[in-house]
Amino acid sequence: MLLKDMKIFKTISNELRQFYSLSRHFLTRLFYNDLLKFENQQREQQIVLLVIFSVSIGYISQTILSPYLWSKMFNLSVSDLWLQETLILSLNMALIGVITISNWDKIFLDRMDYINLISLPVRARVLFVAKFFSLLIFIVIISTILNIFSTLIFIFYPGNLPNFNPFFGGLAHYLSNLLGSLFVFFAVAFIQSLLMILFKREIFKKVSAFFQFTLLLGFLSVFVWFPMVYKSLPSLKDNASNFMDYYPPLWFTGIYNHMICKTDPILERNCMIGLIAVFLLVALYLTAVPISLRRYLKNYAVNQKRIKYISLFKYLKHIFQQLFLKHPVQYAIFMFYIKTLKRSKEHKLKLILYLAFPISFFISRFIHIYIKEGESFFWSVNFYFVSIPIGLYFFLIVGLRLIVIYPIMLEANWIFKISELIQIKNYIKGFKKGLIFSSVLPLAIITYPLYHYFWGMKLAIYHTLYCLFIALLLLEVCFINFRKLPFASEYVPGKLKLKYFWPYLVLGFFGYFFSLSKLGVYLLNNPHYYVFFFSIAFIMYLGLRFYENYKIKELHLIYEEEPESVMLTLGLD
Amino acid sequence: MNKILEIRKITKKYNNIPVVNSISFVAKPYEILGYLGPNGAGKTTTIKMLSGLLEPNSGQILFNGSDIDQNIFEYKKRIGYIPEQAELYSHLSGKEYLQLVGRLRLIPEKILNKKIDYLMEQLGLSIDMHLPISNYSKGMRQKILIVASLIHNPDILLLDEPLSGLDTSTMLIFKDILRQFSKQGKIIIYSSHILEVVEKICDRVIIIDKGVILADNSVTQLKDLMQLPSLESIFKRLIHYENLQQIAENIISAIKSKND
C-alpha cells in the first residue's frame, strides 16, 4: 500500500515538474507572435509596445473620466460610469483581439508542439492542462499590463461620487476587463476550433488564414468606428435598443455595473450574458483541444493530394505569360513575388496593418453616410465617394513598398545570387508587373462595380482609369531607384528613417489625397478634360520609366544593405 | 577545346583571420576532383568563392584563361552548385522552386516544365512536387538541390557534400551521373567528409586543413607516395588524427560517468 502511494506520489511529482516546464515553454512562445520573425522580436520592444498601449488606455480613461473630478458640477452619479467603462472595454477587447490574432497558430497545440513533444514521455493531460494554464496566464498578464493605468484612474477619478467605493470601483474595472479579454481570446479560439471541425486539413489552412486576416481587420476597425457608436450609446440605451444585447463589451460593462451599483436592469441582464459567454467559450475551448490532437494524429504522415490544374486556367495562365511575361527572368521574379505575398503570413499581416485603418475608415464612413443621407448621396459625384480608391492606393502602394524589403528567408537567397545571369532591368520589370497585376489592378476591379452601380458605365470607367493612372504614377515614384529583389534582400532596421520623415509622409499624403480627389471630382463633372489628364499622366509615366531605365547603371542587384555611415565609424572591426 | 578552371593564390579572411590561405590548384575536364578536409578547413569557403557567392580577398579565379570577374554572368551560366546546407525557399513547392531556378537560368518555359516533370519523376518526387518544401525531408530537399544544380546542363559542377541525406539508390544514381558527366568533359569539384565515396569516385584528391593545401594528387599516387593502404589512413596522417581512438574512449567514459 505504502509502495503504491509512493508510486502515485512520484507520478504526481513528475507530472507537476513537466507541467511547470511545459507551461513556461508555452507561455514564452506566446510572447513571440506570428507577426514578426523570431529574431526580430526583442523582449524590450514588446514591453515598450505594451506600455504604450497601457499608457494610451490610461490617457483615454483620464480624458473621459475628468468630468467626474467635478461630479457635482456636471450632476454625475455612479450609474453614469457605464458609458466610459464601455469605451475602455471596447478598446481593451479590440487590442486583446489583435494580440490573439497575432498568436493565431499558438492558440491550440501546433505542429511544432506535436513534433517535439509527442515523442517525449509526457501524458496528454499534462500537455493540455499546461497549454490551457499558459493561455490563462498570458491573458492575465497582458490584460493587467493594458489596464494598470486605467484601473488607477477608475479608482481615483470617480472617488468623490456618493455611494462609490474606490476599491470596488478599481476591482470591478480590472475584473470586467479581464473577463472581456478572456472572452475575446476564447471567442477567437472557438472560431478556430469551429473551422478545424468543419474543414479538412488542406481547406482549413486556407480558410483559417482568411479568417485570421478578416478578424484582424475587424478588430483594428473598432478603433475607427467606435467613436461613432460611443456617441450614440446613451440614446440606444434609453430606447432599450437590441444593440445593447448584441454588443459584447456591454456584457462586461454589465459585470462592472453589477459590482459598483446594480441599478440598471439592461446592464444586469448583460452581466449574466457576459458570465455565461466566458464560461461557455472556455468549456468549448477545452472540448476542442482533444479534437486538434485527433486531427493531428489522423493527418500525420498522410500526403496531401496532388493539386490538379484546370486546363482552362492553365491555358489562360499561358496566354497571360505570353502577353506580359515573355522574358523568363521577369516571369521568375513575378511568380516569386506573387507566391511569397500569397503564402507569407508575416508579410500579409504587415500589409493588413497598413491597410486596416484606411479600409475601416472608408467602410465605416460609407455606412455612416449611407444611413444618414441615404443611397441618393452616392448618385451624385462627391468628394468622399471619389476619394476612396485614391486613399486606398496610397496606403496599398506605400505598404507594399515597406513590406517587400523584409526578406522571407535570407539564407535561401543564394539561389538568386548564383543564378543572376543578366542585368537588373528585367528583375525590376518582373517585380513591378507583379505589383501591378497582384495589387493595383485588383483594387480597380473591386471598386469599379461600385461606381458602375451608382454612376453608370461611362463615369465609372473614367474614374477607374483615372485612379489607375494615379496608382501607376505613385508606384513609379515609390519604387524609384529600387534595386533589390522583393522579399529576398537583406534589411537593415532604421534605414528608411521613418522617425525623421514621417511628417513629410503625412504632409505628402494629405497633399496627394486632397488635391487628386478634388481633381477627380472636377474631371467627373467635366469629362471632356479627361483627355488632357490622361495625356499628361501618360507623358509623366513614360518620363518616369525613361528616367528609371536611364538610371539603372548597376550591374548587380543589391542583396546586402550597406550599413549606415555611423556604424562604419565605430571602428569595431 | 578543353576548358579548365584555375585557382591562383586565393585567400579569404574573416575578421582578419585567413580561412583560405593562398590556395592554388587547377580543375580539369574529364576528372572528378575530390576536395577533402576536416570541419573548418576552408572547403565550403573555397567552393563558395568558386561559385561567385563570396569574393576572395586576394588571388584570382580563371576560367578558360580569363578572370571570372570579367564576365561573371557568362561564368555563372556554366556552373551548377550544390551547397552544404539545403537552404531552399520553404514556402514554395518543389516544382515552383525548380521553375524559379529554371526561369532565372533563362530556360524556355516549355522545355523547363518538361524537364522538371521528368527529372522529378525519375527521382521519385512526382507525388510530392506540389507540396511546400517545408514538408520535405532532408533527402527530398537534397534531391531538389541536385535537380536545381543540373537543370541547365552546366559545364562546371561545384558540389559541397552533395550526398547528405540521400537514400542509397539516389546516391548510386548520383554517383553514376557524376561519372558520366566526367566522361562528357565537365569539370567536377566534389567537396566531402565521406572518404569512402571520394576514394571511389574521384580521380584526384586535394586535402586541405586550416586553409592550406596539404596534398594534391590522385588517390593511387598518394597511397604509393605515403605507403599507406587507404585514403582514410592518408587523411589521418595528414590531419594528425592518430589519437582518434583515444578521443572516442574519452567521450564514452564521460557519458558513462554522467549516468552513474
HADDOCK unambig.tbl for C-alpha pairs under 7 A between the chains (distance, minus, plus):
assign (segid A and resid 306 and name CA) (segid B and resid 127 and name CA) 6.64 0.50 0.50
assign (segid A and resid 306 and name CA) (segid B and resid 130 and name CA) 6.31 0.50 0.50
assign (segid A and resid 307 and name CA) (segid B and resid 130 and name CA) 6.75 0.50 0.50
assign (segid A and resid 328 and name CA) (segid B and resid 103 and name CA) 4.67 0.50 0.50
assign (segid A and resid 328 and name CA) (segid B and resid 104 and name CA) 6.51 0.50 0.50
assign (segid A and resid 328 and name CA) (segid B and resid 106 and name CA) 5.46 0.50 0.50
assign (segid A and resid 328 and name CA) (segid B and resid 108 and name CA) 6.94 0.50 0.50
assign (segid A and resid 329 and name CA) (segid B and resid 103 and name CA) 5.49 0.50 0.50
assign (segid A and resid 329 and name CA) (segid B and resid 104 and name CA) 4.92 0.50 0.50
assign (segid A and resid 329 and name CA) (segid B and resid 106 and name CA) 6.50 0.50 0.50
assign (segid A and resid 332 and name CA) (segid B and resid 100 and name CA) 5.08 0.50 0.50
assign (segid A and resid 332 and name CA) (segid B and resid 103 and name CA) 5.36 0.50 0.50
assign (segid A and resid 332 and name CA) (segid B and resid 104 and name CA) 6.11 0.50 0.50
assign (segid A and resid 343 and name CA) (segid B and resid 91 and name CA) 6.55 0.50 0.50
assign (segid A and resid 409 and name CA) (segid B and resid 89 and name CA) 6.61 0.50 0.50
assign (segid A and resid 411 and name CA) (segid B and resid 87 and name CA) 6.28 0.50 0.50
assign (segid A and resid 412 and name CA) (segid B and resid 87 and name CA) 4.87 0.50 0.50
assign (segid A and resid 412 and name CA) (segid B and resid 88 and name CA) 5.13 0.50 0.50
assign (segid A and resid 412 and name CA) (segid B and resid 89 and name CA) 5.87 0.50 0.50
assign (segid A and resid 417 and name CA) (segid B and resid 53 and name CA) 6.73 0.50 0.50
assign (segid A and resid 418 and name CA) (segid B and resid 51 and name CA) 6.99 0.50 0.50
assign (segid A and resid 418 and name CA) (segid B and resid 52 and name CA) 6.89 0.50 0.50
assign (segid A and resid 418 and name CA) (segid B and resid 53 and name CA) 6.68 0.50 0.50
assign (segid A and resid 418 and name CA) (segid B and resid 76 and name CA) 6.49 0.50 0.50
assign (segid A and resid 419 and name CA) (segid B and resid 76 and name CA) 6.62 0.50 0.50
assign (segid A and resid 419 and name CA) (segid B and resid 104 and name CA) 5.86 0.50 0.50
assign (segid A and resid 419 and name CA) (segid B and resid 105 and name CA) 5.94 0.50 0.50
assign (segid A and resid 420 and name CA) (segid B and resid 73 and name CA) 6.83 0.50 0.50
assign (segid A and resid 420 and name CA) (segid B and resid 104 and name CA) 6.96 0.50 0.50
assign (segid A and resid 421 and name CA) (segid B and resid 73 and name CA) 4.51 0.50 0.50
assign (segid A and resid 421 and name CA) (segid B and resid 76 and name CA) 6.49 0.50 0.50
assign (segid A and resid 421 and name CA) (segid B and resid 77 and name CA) 6.41 0.50 0.50
assign (segid A and resid 421 and name CA) (segid B and resid 105 and name CA) 6.95 0.50 0.50
assign (segid A and resid 422 and name CA) (segid B and resid 73 and name CA) 6.41 0.50 0.50
